[in-house]
Amino acid sequence: MRGSISILAFAILFTALFSLEVSGQAKLPASPIKTIYVVPSSHYDFGFVEPPSAIRERAARHIDEVIRIAEADKDFRWTIESVWQVNEWLKRQKDPWSVLPKNRERIARLMNLLKSGQVVLSTAWGSMHTDYMGAEELNRLTYDFTSLQREFGISSELAYMNDVPGHPMPIASMLASTGTKYLVTGANTFIANSTDLAPGQVPFYWQSQDGKKVLLWISQGNRGAYVEAFTQYYLDPYSLDPYTNRKPFDMFNPELAGKKSDIEMMEIGVTDLLNTYNKAGYKYDAVMAMYAHDFVEPSAVLNLEKAANLWNSKHDEVKIKIANSPEFFKYIEGKYGPQIPTYKGEWSGLWSEAKTASPRISANGRYSHDHAPMAETLWSAIGMTRKLPIPVGNFAEVYDMMFTYDEHSG
């Protein structure tokens, strides 16, 4: 009888332990990190999978999806990565917008989402090869956002620059001069290094020569830094990689494909995240993870919400919070402001040299960098002395073409 009880007790204990394993109670590494802020967006490359004209059309359709899902889901959060995407969407609303009330209403819906903070717009035109850009072009990095701000009364303190591993120091000044307080970069490092300050010292204030600064977060990695929540940390075990139509976990862990439950995949990823930041000496109780992919649709956030709910129901020691980047920055500044370090200097990653692979086009680009400001200055003089109107639209088109080429995959 005693032996039977012992066997029964062992069986109950084994079953309980097995259930804990399956239900997602793996022990996580000790860490100061208690909250993972997951920030959703979509990355758009000019000319990477389709010609730039097709990408512009694709981006405009994507904005319609952002509006639809955001209005249907109050928990939905999204960052529109580049101003050019909104420009393209507005072009398609404004053609007949003066005579079609539904177009004016659609524009108002997007602007209301931006004003509410549920959707955030980057102040930068795009993710630029900033080393290669012309001086006046750099000055105009946020011009198009400022135009939207004046026309629609929206605001933003955030700039995104993804898929480029470094930038020259004047970028901090140019962003700060127009009211941008925060900069997020997803720095891919499979071609060139980014900076040793990440991940241990982020976020930090990046200060330019003139003293202006932005609070900078750098995600970096060989699998694509801006897709880290997908491909490195497995915070969404439900969505598929848009290129392979496979789960990222299965792609990078083929020996475990089909052998792990959803929560176990997430535990493997979160363990990696905590170990990575622990090893680097990260000291804050919150961290940011970029949730994006090339041309990923905003509907993927619904899978992320499902995953976050699953995780938070199983783990109390570290929580997942779906948010926009300014929420994370304001939390860190509010709690750790005096402890956040300031750094000066450049952290350019040589990707701008990709332009030299097309020397003839690059030469045309440099010619435009130099001569467009000269032509504009000349026309200003003509306008003042001979009362001839400056061809504003022509110059706007020239700068749009320069930005398109100087964008990281243009």
Phi and psi in degrees as a GROMACS rama.xvg file:
@    title "Ramachandran Plot"
@    xaxis  label "Phi"
@    yaxis  label "Psi"
@TYPE xy
-61.8937  -40.7894  ARG-2
-63.0223  -38.1501  GLY-3
-64.2829  -41.6377  SER-4
-63.2402  -40.9223  ILE-5
-63.8941  -41.4827  SER-6
-64.8439  -41.6521  ILE-7
-63.6217  -43.2112  LEU-8
-62.838  -41.2846  ALA-9
-63.2752  -41.0876  PHE-10
-63.9084  -40.8983  ALA-11
-65.0121  -43.527  ILE-12
-63.6438  -43.9233  LEU-13
-62.0416  -42.8488  PHE-14
-62.8289  -41.1911  THR-15
-64.3309  -44.8286  ALA-16
-64.6032  -40.6437  LEU-17
-64.7323  -38.5633  PHE-18
-64.9865  -39.6875  SER-19
-61.6884  -40.8097  LEU-20
-62.8888  -47.9192  GLU-21
-69.4696  -37.538  VAL-22
-79.7271  -1.54193  SER-23
93.0292  57.9222  GLY-24
-124.522  31.5117  GLN-25
-61.2984  143.084  ALA-26
-76.5502  124.851  LYS-27
-90.369  155.164  LEU-28
-62.3818  144.862  PRO-29
-62.2615  137.072  ALA-30
-160.629  149.798  SER-31
-69.2333  -16.8468  PRO-32
-73.9294  122.787  ILE-33
-115.436  -16.0361  LYS-34
-138.745  132.052  THR-35
-106.195  110.263  ILE-36
-81.6733  114.546  TYR-37
-102.251  122.064  VAL-38
-114.283  111.193  VAL-39
-84.8338  143.781  PRO-40
-164.511  -175.341  SER-41
-134.337  139.654  SER-42
-101.421  128.958  HIS-43
-116.847  124.746  TYR-44
-105.948  126.805  ASP-45
-70.1495  123.724  PHE-46
75.233  7.86167  GLY-47
-77.6784  -46.3783  PHE-48
-116.705  -16.1893  VAL-49
-148.24  162.999  GLU-50
-60.562  154.225  PRO-51
-51.7418  -37.5214  PRO-52
-62.2816  -38.7666  SER-53
-70.6301  -35.9035  ALA-54
-66.1976  -37.9255  ILE-55
-59.8789  -44.6156  ARG-56
-64.2668  -41.8026  GLU-57
-62.9031  -41.323  ARG-58
-65.8919  -37.7272  ALA-59
-63.4221  -42.0439  ALA-60
-63.8867  -35.3505  ARG-61
-63.2177  -35.4728  HIS-62
-63.2199  -38.5799  ILE-63
-58.9344  -39.8766  ASP-64
-67.3816  -38.9383  GLU-65
-58.1309  -46.1037  VAL-66
-61.4858  -47.7831  ILE-67
-59.7485  -47.6399  ARG-68
-73.8335  -38.7945  ILE-69
-62.4437  -39.4687  ALA-70
-71.5696  -24.9333  GLU-71
-89.1897  -16.5015  ALA-72
-136.225  104.946  ASP-73
-65.9821  -20.7812  LYS-74
-86.3817  -8.62501  ASP-75
-65.103  134.618  PHE-76
-129.322  144.484  ARG-77
-157.041  144.595  TRP-78
-116.297  123.246  THR-79
-80.1572  115.691  ILE-80
-68.6366  -28.6333  GLU-81
-143.576  144.83  SER-82
-64.221  -32.5602  VAL-83
-59.9139  -28.5958  TRP-84
-64.59  -43.7504  GLN-85
-67.9334  -37.6981  VAL-86
-55.1749  -46.7985  ASN-87
-65.6429  -39.229  GLU-88
-64.967  -43.1559  TRP-89
-64.3081  -36.8726  LEU-90
-55.8964  -38.3979  LYS-91
-80.416  -15.117  ARG-92
-91.7518  -31.2091  GLN-93
-88.3357  -11.7666  LYS-94
-52.0754  -59.1355  ASP-95
-107.499  23.0203  PRO-96
-65.09  -27.2205  TRP-97
-70.4593  -19.1162  SER-98
-113.455  -8.34098  VAL-99
-114.237  104.076  LEU-100
-57.6385  -30.9429  PRO-101
-64.9076  -30.7006  LYS-102
-71.7518  -40.4298  ASN-103
-62.7762  -38.6784  ARG-104
-66.311  -38.5885  GLU-105
-65.7669  -41.0912  ARG-106
-62.3264  -42.7122  ILE-107
-62.0466  -36.0645  ALA-108
-63.9165  -44.001  ARG-109
-63.2792  -45.4561  LEU-110
-63.9112  -34.4556  MET-111
-65.5914  -38.4091  ASN-112
-65.5013  -38.5721  LEU-113
-67.6412  -39.0675  LEU-114
-69.0458  -31.1863  LYS-115
-75.126  -21.1055  SER-116
88.5566  -5.13315  GLY-117
-65.9527  -36.6189  GLN-118
-117.19  135.46  VAL-119
-117.262  141.441  VAL-120
-111.748  127.786  LEU-121
-63.8023  142.606  SER-122
-81.9314  -11.7147  THR-123
-85.6092  144.502  ALA-124
-57.9863  -41.5056  TRP-125
-167.568  -172.909  GLY-126
-89.4222  99.7994  SER-127
-99.4757  152.688  MET-128
-79.5179  79.8919  HIS-129
-67.2839  -25.4525  THR-130
-64.7687  -30.6901  ASP-131
-88.4826  -23.0159  TYR-132
-64.1287  155.544  MET-133
-75.1896  159.176  GLY-134
-61.5579  -47.475  ALA-135
-69.5558  -33.815  GLU-136
-62.4862  -42.0035  GLU-137
-59.5976  -40.6089  LEU-138
-59.5462  -26.5257  ASN-139
-98.6874  15.0359  ARG-140
-55.9165  -34.3009  LEU-141
-113.398  13.4429  THR-142
-58.1777  -46.3126  TYR-143
-65.3733  -36.075  ASP-144
-64.6086  -42.1495  PHE-145
-59.5088  -38.1483  THR-146
-62.3318  -43.1485  SER-147
-64.1467  -39.6602  LEU-148
-60.0769  -44.2842  GLN-149
-69.9048  -37.3871  ARG-150
-76.5578  -37.1443  GLU-151
-117.098  -4.22791  PHE-152
73.5367  21.7348  GLY-153
-85.8459  167.713  ILE-154
-143.967  157.648  SER-155
-158.624  142.845  SER-156
-112.136  9.91478  GLU-157
-121.734  137.505  LEU-158
-122.338  141.296  ALA-159
-111.592  141.448  TYR-160
-143.287  97.8688  MET-161
-106.439  156.244  ASN-162
71.2471  20.5028  ASP-163
-133.97  127.822  VAL-164
-84.5674  3.18911  PRO-165
-175.501  165.214  GLY-166
-146.867  152.193  HIS-167
-74.6118  158.165  PRO-168
-60.3634  -34.1637  MET-169
-58.7185  -18.9371  PRO-170
-58.0685  -40.5677  ILE-171
-59.5601  -42.6263  ALA-172
-67.1611  -44.7306  SER-173
-64.5381  -39.1305  MET-174
-69.3768  -47.4902  LEU-175
-63.6625  -33.4113  ALA-176
-63.6451  -24.2137  SER-177
-107.255  17.4026  THR-178
95.1728  2.6296  GLY-179
-78.1687  125.116  THR-180
-102.342  -26.5434  LYS-181
-127.114  140.878  TYR-182
-129.879  130.097  LEU-183
-117.909  130.116  VAL-184
-128.081  134.389  THR-185
-102.439  99.5771  GLY-186
-98.5292  102.332  ALA-187
-68.7951  135.638  ASN-188
-118.625  13.8376  THR-189
-79.0706  -8.85155  PHE-190
-107.799  -42.1021  ILE-191
-149.027  158.136  ALA-192
-70.4071  159.598  ASN-193
-106.416  -90.9717  SER-194
-149.954  145.364  THR-195
-75.5084  -8.12533  ASP-196
-71.0438  -23.2578  LEU-197
-99.7617  140.7  ALA-198
-97.4589  1.78698  PRO-199
-73.8491  -35.0669  GLY-200
-102.873  1.01389  GLN-201
-83.4476  151.576  VAL-202
-75.5718  154.955  PRO-203
-138.404  157.226  PHE-204
-79.1586  122.587  TYR-205
-99.4873  113.53  TRP-206
-108.258  136.602  GLN-207
-91.318  179.878  SER-208
-62.4696  -29.8007  GLN-209
-89.3497  5.42538  ASP-210
93.444  -13.4448  GLY-211
-71.9496  149.387  LYS-212
-150.5  158.284  LYS-213
-127.921  153.33  VAL-214
-85.8924  118.683  LEU-215
-111.388  130.76  LEU-216
-113.877  128.982  TRP-217
-118.1  116.233  ILE-218
-98.6026  135.85  SER-219
-145.805  147.213  GLN-220
177.699  159.794  GLY-221
-77.5611  -17.6399  ASN-222
-91.3923  4.23237  ARG-223
103.496  101.075  GLY-224
-60.9602  -38.8767  ALA-225
-75.5702  -8.63338  TYR-226
-104.504  18.9382  VAL-227
-59.642  -36.7751  GLU-228
-66.857  -26.1427  ALA-229
-80.4187  -60.4845  PHE-230
-95.8175  -15.6169  THR-231
-110.424  -43.8726  GLN-232
-109.966  -2.86146  TYR-233
51.4658  43.4011  TYR-234
-80.2332  -5.66094  LEU-235
-132.111  97.3444  ASP-236
-83.7175  6.41262  PRO-237
-107.345  -36.2262  TYR-238
-77.2699  154.543  SER-239
-104.669  149.952  LEU-240
-62.2439  127.506  ASP-241
-65.987  -19.0546  PRO-242
-89.3406  -36.751  TYR-243
-106.6  -15.1031  THR-244
60.9675  29.1605  ASN-245
-122.426  160.284  ARG-246
-70.7388  132.852  LYS-247
-55.6244  -34.8444  PRO-248
-59.566  -43.3447  PHE-249
-68.011  -32.6923  ASP-250
-64.9235  -42.6371  MET-251
-98.6771  -8.53509  PHE-252
-132.886  61.1221  ASN-253
-60.2431  -28.5984  PRO-254
-70.0204  -18.1164  GLU-255
-107.393  2.01325  LEU-256
-58.1452  126.822  ALA-257
78.9459  -1.05831  GLY-258
-106.183  -5.80152  LYS-259
-119.867  142.585  LYS-260
-76.0409  171.035  SER-261
-57.9969  -46.669  ASP-262
-69.5646  -32.0699  ILE-263
-68.0589  -38.5671  GLU-264
-58.4367  -45.865  MET-265
-63.8174  -39.3427  MET-266
-63.8961  -38.4909  GLU-267
-61.9641  -43.3021  ILE-268
-68.4087  -44.5307  GLY-269
-66.8281  -36.6084  VAL-270
-59.5103  -42.3498  THR-271
-62.4792  -44.6796  ASP-272
-58.8138  -50.0548  LEU-273
-63.7045  -42.3709  LEU-274
-63.5335  -39.5081  ASN-275
-61.968  -47.1392  THR-276
-75.3364  -33.5518  TYR-277
-60.9908  -47.2368  ASN-278
-60.3207  -34.8121  LYS-279
-82.1629  -5.19149  ALA-280
82.5719  24.0327  GLY-281
-61.9674  136.101  TYR-282
-118.653  -2.09667  LYS-283
-94.1171  162.855  TYR-284
-92.4017  6.34425  ASP-285
-139.684  148.577  ALA-286
-137.306  157.054  VAL-287
-112.209  137.078  MET-288
-124.702  128.563  ALA-289
-81.6515  127.758  MET-290
-113.355  94.9012  TYR-291
-151.483  173.915  ALA-292
-164.987  166.739  HIS-293
-65.3281  116.902  ASP-294
62.2073  22.9643  PHE-295
-67.1921  141.747  VAL-296
-83.1414  149.278  GLU-297
-61.6822  -20.321  PRO-298
-62.4315  -19.2092  SER-299
-61.8839  -24.6885  ALA-300
-63.7883  -25.8261  VAL-301
-64.7824  -36.2539  LEU-302
-67.9689  -38.4536  ASN-303
-62.8129  -40.3509  LEU-304
-61.8642  -41.9693  GLU-305
-61.0357  -43.4715  LYS-306
-66.0083  -42.5406  ALA-307
-62.2046  -41.4162  ALA-308
-63.5942  -40.6076  ASN-309
-61.3299  -49.3234  LEU-310
-60.9366  -48.333  TRP-311
-67.6221  -21.072  ASN-312
-79.6767  -16.5429  SER-313
-107.625  -23.4814  LYS-314
-131.753  124.965  HIS-315
-98.3315  -20.4908  ASP-316
-74.1614  -30.6726  GLU-317
-137.797  126.904  VAL-318
-107.737  150.536  LYS-319
-102.932  128.939  ILE-320
-124.973  117.021  LYS-321
-79.629  124.976  ILE-322
-154.119  174.866  ALA-323
-100.356  155.485  ASN-324
-55.2943  -41.1455  SER-325
-57.8577  -31.2346  PRO-326
-62.7545  -42.7874  GLU-327
-65.2221  -48.5641  PHE-328
-59.5575  -43.7229  PHE-329
-66.9558  -34.8973  LYS-330
-63.7827  -48.6802  TYR-331
-63.9957  -45.0318  ILE-332
-61.6847  -42.3551  GLU-333
-65.2238  -34.5946  GLY-334
-94.9073  -32.9685  LYS-335
-123.424  11.1008  TYR-336
-38.9215  -56.9579  GLY-337
-64.3842  -19.8881  PRO-338
-87.9271  -12.557  GLN-339
-74.1993  124.441  ILE-340
-76.8077  161.931  PRO-341
-117.77  133.86  THR-342
-128.973  146.179  TYR-343
-114.362  160.627  LYS-344
122.977  176.708  GLY-345
-108.591  151.871  GLU-346
-138.156  57.7371  TRP-347
-79.6663  140.377  SER-348
-111.552  15.3855  GLY-349
74.2491  -1.10598  LEU-350
-65.4606  -24.9337  TRP-351
-61.0747  -21.6807  SER-352
-65.7585  -12.4641  GLU-353
-58.078  -27.6367  ALA-354
-64.3294  -27.6882  LYS-355
-72.1972  -9.62022  THR-356
-70.7327  -15.6037  ALA-357
-123.567  71.5495  SER-358
-60.714  -36.8573  PRO-359
-68.0083  -45.3505  ARG-360
-67.1159  -38.9005  ILE-361
-61.371  -39.7485  SER-362
-63.3212  -40.6494  ALA-363
-62.8856  -38.6872  ASN-364
-63.1654  -45.4892  GLY-365
-64.0557  -37.4279  ARG-366
-60.3667  -43.4656  TYR-367
-65.3456  -40.3205  SER-368
-54.8652  -43.3794  HIS-369
-79.7009  -39.5497  ASP-370
-94.7177  -24.3655  HIS-371
-60.7416  -45.8119  ALA-372
-62.7669  -36.5491  PRO-373
-63.6326  -45.3872  MET-374
-63.1347  -38.2169  ALA-375
-65.6989  -41.5524  GLU-376
-62.8415  -43.0015  THR-377
-61.5009  -44.3197  LEU-378
-64.7236  -34.1834  TRP-379
-62.1863  -42.1392  SER-380
-64.335  -42.0029  ALA-381
-63.0533  -40.3881  ILE-382
-62.8301  -37.7192  GLY-383
-75.0576  -36.1429  MET-384
-91.4573  -32.9024  THR-385
-116.164  2.63881  ARG-386
60.4507  32.5966  LYS-387
-96.4974  134.495  LEU-388
-68.3128  137.635  PRO-389
-71.2004  137.378  ILE-390
-76.1672  74.0173  PRO-391
-57.6583  -45.5217  VAL-392
-60.0376  -38.1198  GLY-393
-62.3191  -43.4977  ASN-394
-68.5378  -36.6489  PHE-395
-60.619  -39.9079  ALA-396
-67.3718  -39.2291  GLU-397
-60.8037  -46.2578  VAL-398
-68.296  -34.0888  TYR-399
-63.5544  -40.1504  ASP-400
-67.8986  -38.6216  MET-401
-62.8372  -47.0366  MET-402
-59.7078  -41.5822  PHE-403
-61.4085  -44.8785  THR-404
-69.4362  -39.2441  TYR-405
-82.2968  -8.94914  ASP-406
-62.2718  154.296  GLU-407
-61.3775  -21.9761  HIS-408
-124.181  19.665  SER-409
